[in-house]
Amino acid sequence: AALAWLDGALVNKAVKNWAPQGDDEVYEIRTRNSLVRANARHPFLVSRCGEHSWVRTDALKPGDDIVTSAAIVGGKEGILTAREAWLLGFMFGDGWVTRRDALNYNRTYDKYYPRRGFVTCAAVGIDDEQNLKVVEYFSDIFEVTPKLTKFGYLRTDVARVGRWFTEKGLTGRAKTQRLPSYLYMEPLRTRLAFLDGLIAADGYAAISGYSKKRHALSLSNGPLIEDVRQLVRGCGLAPSNVYKRTRISQPPNSPVPVQSTEFTISWNPWSLTIDPCRLSRIRSIKSVEREMVYDIEVDGAHCFIADGLVTHNTRWHHNDTYREILRRGSAIERRHTATDDNTDTGNPVLKSREWL
């Protein structure tokens, strides 16, 4: 599926087809909130002098205002309540669920029966008020109070708790987790609550300077930080691009230094809008390399959203396969018209619709 621009609104559309269009020179288009690669012929929706128009990559200029996706309208009724969403977000940042499969022995029937257990844990931070909030939400949602272990984390072995988190998308390990797809279409208050919980666990807010109160999030999972970034954008907020940092450090329990990579994004809470699109200024355009480019077909729309930027469904390459099909089809149709009802040729003629 793809997010598309249709009559000034953002809609979900299916991607029907795609095709490689060969090797081409690729340009990097960067705004404060987006980073996209495209070839010279690919058009984007730009606002110039108050008018929207499609402008090819090779005609874009730094300083142009390019149309960018913003708020996505979610459903009126969601899967999660605001409290459930906050706790799920917190668990994505500082929690985990361990599944245990075992065999239980039944003395009466002298048989072993499979048993699946779930252990749910949440890290404890230095903020006592926040720790109490986590315990309160567990108690309110599940009627279960997790116990504080000697290792400094909260734990419950109640299976229905772990099963609930697993069903709601908390699966995988720290570097393999991904956001569940349903979350992107939850009501706005639910999505914002999820982000608040995630920030409470793994994020921070700047306390001084120009970026005071700006939210920031750092994770070791690159695909997950991209998921969160798209969730932030869909809430009507303006997320930054992803910043990557690799460093070597020695954890307390590690005998040797370890190389780790962190991916960071940030956003201003006051950038919230209910509009489906906003303008973002192009900061730079540069040629980066040659690589394979592709053409896609989006059902019922002639454009799609690429990292927030509204871009047109155009043919990527001058040696375009579909263009050649259309050209040859038109030639066949012209030949068919010229020889229609002429039985002397002895050659069958294909109509363009049959050829296509």
Disulfide bonds with the S-S distance in Angstrom:
none
